[in-house]
Amino acid sequence: MTLILRDKASLRAWRAKLTEGTRLGFVPTMGALHEGHMSLMAQARGAADIVIASIFVNPLQFGPNEDLSRYPRPIEADIDKLEAAGVDALFLPSVEDMYPPGASTMVEETMVSGPLCGATRPGHFRGVTTVVLKLFNLVQPHVAVFGQKDAQQCAVIERMVRDLDVPVDILRGPIVREADGLALSSRNVYLSTEDRAAAPLLHQSLQTVATAYEAGERDAEKLAEIGLDVLAQSDRIKVQYWEVRDPESLGAIARVGGRGALLAVAAHLGTTRLIDNLLLSGDV
C-alpha cells in the first residue's frame, strides 16, 4: 500500500523516521501517469531502497495562455498505478501548502534554460527549478529520476544541482514511445484523431536526421533542414523549433563534433504542444 502524504508536515515526519543509511529514491511528477512515468519508478526502485513519488501540478511553470486549468488530474487512477508499481509513498500537496501566502522567492538557472523551450515559454524553467529545489529540500532524496523526453528540463536541473551543491544524484530515464514512435506524454490525450495520426512525424524527423548523421553529415544547419523537411509532410504540424544543440550547455553549434549533439523539436498539433529529442553520440 502506497502511503499518501498530503502536506509538508506529514512528509517531514515520514522522512525523519527513515532508518539511517536507507537510500531514498524520488520521482517528481505532475500526475496523469503513463508507462513513461512507470519506467522512472522502476529505475528509482533499482537505485534505492525506498521510493517516493510526488504529484503536483505546479502553477509556476505554466504561462498565462497554457493549459494549467485543463491539465489532466486523474488522481485515483494515478494512485492505483503507483501502488501497482510498489511505490512506497506519494507526496500529494496542495498549491497553498507548497506556496504559502506572500511567497516571493524564486530559483533561476540562467544559461541552459535560455534556448529551445526557454525562448518560447518565458518563466517556465524558473518555475521548474523553484519547485524542484523545494521538493528536494522537503524529500531529501539520495537519487532523483527525470525523463529524457524533457531533455532541457533534465539539463537545467542537473546544472542547478551542480551549481547549488544539492546532495542528490540525478538519473535520466530513457524515452518511452508508442509503437509508432510517438513519445509518451500526459498531453497526448488532447490530440484529435487527425493530429494523433500526424504526431509520429516528430520522431521520424529525428530518426531521419540521425540517419543523415550516420551517413556523414555534420553541418548543424543542414541536419535541421532535413528534420524540417520531414515535418513538412503534414500541414497539421506547426513547428516551434527544430534545432541541433550542444548536449550539455544546449548552446548553438555549427557542426556536430566529438561531444555529439542533442536534436530537439517542439511543435503544435492543434492546441497541443509536443516535444521530442534524440541524442547523437560524438565522433570517435
TALIN-V457350 format. One record per residue. SS is DSSP state (H for helix, E for strand, - for the rest). OMEGA is omega in whole degrees, -180 to 180 (NA if undefined). NEAR is the number of other ideal C-beta (glycine too) atoms within 10 Angstrom. Layout:
SS|OMEGA|NEAR  SS|OMEGA|NEAR
This chain:
-|178|5  -|178|19  E|-178|12  E|-180|14  E|-169|22  -|177|13  -|-176|15  H|-180|17  H|179|10  H|179|17  H|-179|23  H|-180|14  H|178|11  H|-178|16  H|-177|17  H|-177|8  -|-179|7  -|-179|16  -|178|7  -|-177|4  -|177|6  -|-180|10  -|-174|14  E|176|21  E|-173|27  E|175|25  E|177|30  E|-180|23  E|170|21  -|177|18  -|-172|20  -|-169|20  -|177|25  -|-175|15  H|174|12  H|176|20  H|-178|26  H|177|19  H|177|19  H|177|28  H|-180|23  H|178|17  H|177|20  H|179|25  H|179|18  H|-176|12  H|-173|16  -|177|21  -|-179|14  E|-179|18  E|173|29  E|174|28  E|171|29  E|171|23  E|180|22  -|176|19  -|-168|16  -|-177|20  H|-176|14  H|-177|19  H|176|21  -|175|18  -|-176|13  -|-179|6  -|-179|6  -|-163|13  -|-179|14  -|-173|14  -|-178|8  -|179|9  -|-174|17  -|-179|17  -|-180|14  -|-166|14  H|-179|15  H|177|8  H|179|13  H|180|21  H|178|19  H|-179|13  H|179|19  H|178|25  H|179|12  H|180|11  -|179|20  -|177|11  -|-172|23  -|-176|19  E|177|23  E|173|22  E|-173|25  -|-174|20  -|173|20  -|176|11  H|-178|11  H|179|9  H|-179|15  H|-178|21  -|-179|17  -|178|8  -|179|5  -|179|5  -|-173|11  -|-178|5  -|179|7  -|177|12  -|-176|16  -|170|14  -|-166|20  -|-180|11  -|-176|14  -|-178|23  -|-172|25  -|-176|16  -|174|19  -|-178|24  H|179|23  H|-179|20  H|-176|13  H|179|13  -|-177|18  -|180|9  -|-176|16  H|-175|20  H|172|27  H|175|19  H|179|19  H|-177|25  H|179|24  H|-177|21  H|-179|21  H|178|26  H|176|18  H|180|20  H|177|22  H|179|20  H|-178|10  H|-175|18  H|-176|24  -|-180|16  -|172|24  -|-179|17  E|177|19  E|-175|26  E|178|28  E|-176|23  E|178|23  H|177|18  H|176|21  H|-172|19  H|-180|25  H|176|24  H|178|22  H|-178|20  H|179|26  H|-179|27  H|177|26  H|179|16  H|178|19  H|-180|23  H|179|19  H|-174|10  H|-176|11  -|177|12  -|178|6  -|-174|15  -|178|9  -|176|17  E|180|14  E|175|17  E|176|17  E|175|19  E|-178|21  -|179|12  -|175|20  -|-172|18  E|168|16  -|-179|14  -|-179|6  -|174|12  -|-179|16  -|179|20  E|178|23  -|179|17  -|177|23  H|-178|18  H|-180|15  H|-180|18  H|179|12  H|-171|19  -|171|20  -|180|13  H|-179|6  H|180|12  H|178|19  H|179|19  H|-179|14  H|-171|20  H|-180|26  -|178|18  H|177|25  H|179|26  H|179|21  H|179|18  H|178|27  H|-180|23  H|-180|15  H|178|17  H|177|27  H|177|18  H|178|11  H|177|17  H|179|21  H|178|10  -|174|7  -|180|6  -|-178|15  -|-178|17  E|-174|13  H|-179|19  H|179|11  H|178|13  H|179|24  H|178|19  H|177|13  H|178|17  H|-180|27  H|178|15  H|178|13  H|-178|20  H|-180|20  -|178|12  -|-179|12  -|178|17  -|176|7  -|-176|19  E|177|21  E|-172|13  E|173|15  E|171|17  E|170|17  E|-169|23  E|175|22  E|-171|24  E|172|22  -|-173|19  -|-178|19  -|-178|13  -|-173|15  -|176|24  -|179|11  E|176|11  -|177|20  -|-180|10  E|176|13  -|-177|22  E|-173|12  -|180|8  -|-177|15  E|-177|17  E|169|24  E|171|21  E|-174|27  E|-180|24  E|172|27  E|-178|22  E|174|23  E|169|14  E|-169|23  -|180|14  -|-175|12  E|177|18  E|180|19  E|174|22  E|176|21  E|-179|25  E|177|24  E|179|20  E|172|16  E|176|20  -|-177|14  -|177|12  -|177|11  -|NA|4
